[in-house]
């Protein structure tokens, strides 16, 4: 009987945006392709811009059979899911060591990076502003077999927490276990999902794939928010540097260019970030809604989201500040021009009187 299987995720940002309709046409000859939908038939799930699912089939990694699936997301991300069966008949320490070996396996990284490059070449013009970010998101989900084990087997001696922490030498203290326990959820007496920041454990029958997909989405959101946080950091520091290094005046376009750049970055980024934040809305299904929120909480997505939102606000403030300064400078120069024009109009009228006054003063002095 199977012990379970491991789903290894590697998530990359490879473009600012992906036109899914064009990408679908390019990918359908590579393998079975369809728009993603949760397997659970429910009207309570709302997926904005569902990704394209590309089934790449069976491959081998380190002579081990691997099922590979890719999801292409409209906001420029691609997530790979490698599914590997856990060897049968192994004990708990062997399961832990097996998981540890695969989660830290450089061959997985190299394999997925090569697949990213292949797909980028294939997708071509369906990618807007292509370019692979130098960071990625890694996540592992161990899906235990419900046929060959019971829930109590995994909870016994806190093994599930040892497994997620990949700690096989020292029993974890309650202080280390407690945060992971807080991100645990059961629908009934015979299932459990435990979520940690880099690993998750799923013991459930029938909806385990949907659970994995929801956690995958949370990780995609995390990667994209990290990407935009890094992008906004670079843009903001560049704008600050330009303000310090340049001395803008009414006679050059520095201020208007800076304002335009800040406004353009704000519009492009905020639109994509909004789509990321609204990727999945779970309305009526309390279990999946709680699961989704727990995943976001453990991955600290709300904190990243707040940071990105604040930097977007800073970007908008900078754009408005530049425009206000530009309007002030223009107003000052307009006032000077008006004074000069008034003087030009008045001087010809006052000139004869000024001459007469000068002559009177001269006669008086004589």
Order of alpha helices (4+ residues) and beta strands (2+ residues): beta-beta-alpha-beta-beta-beta-beta-beta-alpha-alpha-beta-beta-alpha-alpha-alpha-beta-beta-beta-alpha-alpha-beta-alpha-alpha
